[in-house]
Amino acid sequence: MHAPPVQFTGEIGPFLDTVQQRQVSVVVLGSCKYASMGAGGSQAQMEQHIQAQMLRAIHETIAPRMASGQLSFRDLGTGNTSAIIPEIFARSGLAQAGIAVDKLLMHFGIDGHPPQPLPQPAAAAPQAILPQQVNMRVGGFNVKASADGGIDTAGLKNQMVDKVKSTILWYLFFAGAVVVVLGAVAAYGYYAYKHPPAAPGVVVPPVPPAVAAPPAPAKPPPPAKKK
């Protein structure tokens, strides 16, 4: 795992300015990432070793190129030095010491001008803190969701089944109540049909038992005939 970048700065010149025919000072400000591959010593000792070896390797790589014209002060000022970075790593000898290095950045200060500051690593954007579990009510259902398990689909399915069962039972109960009411109405209608109510204010006397009819009156005898 990489440790935080180690920075280093120091004089790597002077180099001859062939136009002005004078020696010009050059300062480098650099940083690189590193990781231990079995190197001994503490972290502070390791970083001091990296700083010293990187400054030496940068000087030994740039100096002959400045002398031969392969590099110019303009190249150093504009940062046109990416092509020589692999050679700098190789010259440092850090890999042989059990230290892996990469991500080399270099800014140069020329003729007394300080080098530009190195870019600061961008701060990681704060991550939103998500609640471990959220309970919501959607469409009459309790929906549970967690940050690691997502939506509780099993619980939602069970709620849907229970709701369907409850709805069916409610409809069956309603249908049964309707049947009972209709049956009661039909029974009452049949009873009313068989027993019509009497007119208001009329009392129907009970029917007396049958009485024997009175005997017919005797007929008078016919009148006697005159002689």
C-alpha positions as a printed NumPy array, in Angstrom:
array([[   0.   ,    0.   ,    0.   ],
       [   1.374,    3.435,   -0.929],
       [   2.36 ,    5.842,    1.83 ],
       [   1.619,    9.571,    1.428],
       [   3.837,   11.23 ,   -1.209],
       [   7.287,   12.305,   -0.048],
       [   8.515,   15.758,   -1.146],
       [  12.057,   16.907,   -1.737],
       [  13.751,   20.079,   -2.91 ],
       [  17.334,   21.075,   -3.645],
       [  19.851,   22.607,   -6.041],
       [  20.606,   20.47 ,   -9.102],
       [  22.664,   23.047,  -11.061],
       [  24.171,   25.3  ,  -11.996],
       [  24.022,   24.777,  -15.741],
       [  25.709,   26.815,  -18.443],
       [  23.574,   29.297,  -20.36 ],
       [  25.213,   29.194,  -23.789],
       [  23.481,   32.409,  -24.867],
       [  24.598,   34.538,  -21.925],
       [  27.684,   32.43 ,  -21.3  ],
       [  27.088,   32.188,  -17.576],
       [  26.138,   29.577,  -15.031],
       [  22.467,   29.602,  -14.087],
       [  21.207,   28.09 ,  -10.858],
       [  18.386,   25.54 ,  -11.006],
       [  16.336,   24.331,   -8.051],
       [  13.939,   21.395,   -8.232],
       [  10.831,   20.852,   -6.123],
       [   9.505,   17.358,   -6.512],
       [   7.4  ,   14.641,   -4.974],
       [   6.844,   10.96 ,   -5.569],
       [   4.839,    8.142,   -4.124],
       [   6.568,    5.147,   -2.677],
       [   5.93 ,    1.767,   -1.125],
       [   8.205,   -0.44 ,    0.925],
       [   9.112,   -3.812,   -0.539],
       [  11.056,   -5.059,    2.453],
       [  13.247,   -2.006,    3.038],
       [  14.683,   -1.73 ,    6.518],
       [  14.518,    1.256,    8.859],
       [  11.739,    3.532,   10.005],
       [   9.471,    5.539,    7.74 ],
       [  11.42 ,    8.731,    8.482],
       [  14.71 ,    7.049,    7.528],
       [  13.13 ,    5.662,    4.366],
       [  11.848,    9.097,    3.307],
       [  15.239,   10.725,    3.949],
       [  16.852,    8.08 ,    1.771],
       [  14.289,    8.683,   -1.003],
       [  14.848,   12.455,   -0.899],
       [  18.634,   12.138,   -1.18 ],
       [  18.562,    9.505,   -3.923],
       [  15.945,   11.283,   -6.024],
       [  17.837,   14.591,   -5.945],
       [  21.036,   12.791,   -6.977],
       [  19.276,   10.888,   -9.776],
       [  17.594,   14.034,  -11.129],
       [  20.918,   15.879,  -11.258],
       [  22.748,   12.965,  -12.919],
       [  19.984,   12.601,  -15.528],
       [  19.488,   16.298,  -16.372],
       [  23.091,   17.596,  -16.222],
       [  24.49 ,   15.76 ,  -19.291],
       [  21.383,   16.595,  -21.318],
       [  21.691,   20.288,  -20.466],
       [  25.348,   20.197,  -21.452],
       [  24.614,   18.488,  -24.789],
       [  21.595,   20.637,  -25.615],
       [  19.09 ,   17.78 ,  -25.411],
       [  17.318,   19.757,  -22.679],
       [  17.014,   23.518,  -22.342],
       [  16.002,   25.941,  -19.634],
       [  12.745,   26.322,  -21.524],
       [  12.092,   22.588,  -21.193],
       [  12.651,   22.793,  -17.469],
       [  10.413,   25.854,  -17.119],
       [   7.516,   24.293,  -19.037],
       [   7.83 ,   20.877,  -17.395],
       [   8.809,   19.095,  -20.609],
       [  10.68 ,   16.379,  -18.71 ],
       [   8.304,   13.396,  -18.656],
       [  10.518,   11.43 ,  -21.05 ],
       [  13.401,   11.271,  -18.564],
       [  11.379,   10.063,  -15.555],
       [  12.035,    6.32 ,  -16.145],
       [  15.774,    7.012,  -16.252],
       [  15.566,    9.002,  -13.02 ],
       [  13.88 ,    6.053,  -11.279],
       [  16.506,    3.69 ,  -12.612],
       [  19.41 ,    5.948,  -11.517],
       [  17.955,    6.351,   -7.996],
       [  18.663,    2.714,   -7.109],
       [  15.645,    2.694,   -4.802],
       [  14.212,   -0.512,   -6.273],
       [  17.419,   -2.347,   -5.308],
       [  16.976,   -0.991,   -1.768],
       [  13.464,   -2.445,   -1.509],
       [  11.556,    0.777,   -2.221],
       [   9.177,    1.146,   -5.165],
       [   8.644,    4.707,   -6.405],
       [   6.257,    6.207,   -8.964],
       [   4.149,    9.303,   -9.732],
       [   7.129,   11.67 ,   -9.921],
       [   6.291,   15.382,  -10.183],
       [   8.971,   18.056,  -10.748],
       [   8.831,   21.842,  -10.825],
       [  11.99 ,   23.833,  -11.506],
       [  13.047,   27.246,  -10.271],
       [  15.532,   28.883,  -12.688],
       [  18.003,   31.695,  -12.078],
       [  16.82 ,   32.514,   -8.568],
       [  13.095,   32.19 ,   -9.256],
       [  11.344,   29.81 ,   -6.872],
       [   9.666,   26.753,   -8.405],
       [   5.896,   26.735,   -8.623],
       [   4.155,   24.937,   -5.771],
       [   3.211,   21.335,   -6.33 ],
       [  -0.501,   20.636,   -6.787],
       [  -2.189,   19.558,   -3.619],
       [  -4.007,   16.244,   -3.714],
       [  -7.728,   16.77 ,   -4.142],
       [  -9.667,   16.144,   -0.992],
       [ -12.073,   13.268,   -1.265],
       [ -15.663,   14.405,   -1.455],
       [ -17.514,   13.583,    1.761],
       [ -19.831,   10.675,    1.279],
       [ -23.405,   11.06 ,    2.3  ],
       [ -24.198,    9.101,    5.427],
       [ -26.966,    6.73 ,    4.524],
       [ -29.233,    5.388,    7.231],
       [ -28.804,    1.698,    7.867],
       [ -32.51 ,    1.056,    7.398],
       [ -35.448,    3.063,    6.074],
       [ -39.115,    2.308,    6.687],
       [ -41.622,    3.893,    4.315],
       [ -45.337,    3.507,    3.712],
       [ -46.164,    3.369,    0.013],
       [ -49.634,    2.561,   -1.319],
       [ -50.766,    1.052,    1.959],
       [ -47.69 ,   -1.173,    2.27 ],
       [ -44.787,   -0.88 ,    4.708],
       [ -41.627,   -0.871,    2.576],
       [ -38.337,   -1.593,    4.323],
       [ -34.981,   -0.859,    2.699],
       [ -31.438,   -1.096,    4.035],
       [ -28.102,    0.241,    2.77 ],
       [ -26.664,   -3.225,    2.255],
       [ -29.667,   -5.398,    1.521],
       [ -31.813,   -3.133,   -0.638],
       [ -35.604,   -3.405,   -0.532],
       [ -37.131,   -6.149,    1.618],
       [ -38.993,   -7.837,   -1.24 ],
       [ -39.912,  -10.878,    0.853],
       [ -41.648,   -8.744,    3.459],
       [ -43.41 ,   -6.749,    0.746],
       [ -44.614,   -9.952,   -0.914],
       [ -45.987,  -11.262,    2.393],
       [ -47.869,   -8.011,    2.929],
       [ -49.412,   -8.236,   -0.538],
       [ -50.538,  -11.842,    0.088],
       [ -52.038,  -10.886,    3.454],
       [ -53.835,   -7.937,    1.887],
       [ -55.318,  -10.136,   -0.854],
       [ -56.482,  -12.682,    1.729],
       [ -58.017,   -9.947,    3.859],
       [ -59.821,   -8.503,    0.837],
       [ -61.227,  -11.91 ,   -0.169],
       [ -62.433,  -12.594,    3.378],
       [ -64.083,   -9.185,    3.52 ],
       [ -65.923,   -9.825,    0.244],
       [ -67.054,  -13.249,    1.449],
       [ -68.353,  -11.755,    4.676],
       [ -70.182,   -9.017,    2.759],
       [ -71.718,  -11.552,    0.375],
       [ -72.854,  -13.712,    3.305],
       [ -74.447,  -10.723,    5.021],
       [ -76.317,   -9.847,    1.806],
       [ -77.613,  -13.419,    1.487],
       [ -78.859,  -13.383,    5.1  ],
       [ -80.639,  -10.05 ,    4.622],
       [ -82.249,  -11.166,    1.353],
       [ -83.38 ,  -14.411,    2.988],
       [ -84.96 ,  -12.518,    5.868],
       [ -86.769,  -10.179,    3.466],
       [ -88.089,  -13.118,    1.424],
       [ -89.334,  -14.924,    4.536],
       [ -91.131,  -11.834,    5.742],
       [ -92.748,  -11.33 ,    2.331],
       [ -93.992,  -14.893,    2.253],
       [ -95.448,  -14.54 ,    5.743],
       [ -97.182,  -11.278,    4.833],
       [ -98.616,  -12.875,    1.719],
       [-100.141,  -15.711,    3.721],
       [-101.42 ,  -13.465,    6.539],
       [-102.719,  -10.184,    5.101],
       [-103.342,   -7.517,    7.767],
       [-106.954,   -6.48 ,    8.683],
       [-108.391,   -3.122,    7.644],
       [-107.933,   -0.349,   10.201],
       [-110.806,   -0.097,   12.808],
       [-112.489,   -3.377,   11.836],
       [-112.557,   -6.119,   14.394],
       [-113.03 ,   -9.524,   12.979],
       [-115.134,  -11.523,   15.489],
       [-114.222,  -15.044,   16.012],
       [-116.307,  -17.507,   14.102],
       [-118.8  ,  -19.182,   16.575],
       [-119.23 ,  -22.867,   16.429],
       [-122.026,  -24.173,   14.245],
       [-125.538,  -23.883,   15.88 ],
       [-128.422,  -26.176,   14.959],
       [-131.036,  -24.438,   12.836],
       [-134.401,  -23.748,   14.68 ],
       [-137.325,  -25.993,   13.666],
       [-139.645,  -24.61 ,   11.016],
       [-143.027,  -23.334,   12.429],
       [-145.96 ,  -25.723,   12.107],
       [-148.395,  -24.995,    9.343],
       [-152.026,  -24.248,   10.489],
       [-154.593,  -26.919,    9.581],
       [-156.687,  -26.157,    6.513],
       [-160.168,  -24.651,    7.28 ],
       [-163.158,  -27.037,    7.44 ],
       [-165.433,  -27.161,    4.462],
       [-169.08 ,  -25.998,    4.944],
       [-171.888,  -28.428,    4.347]])
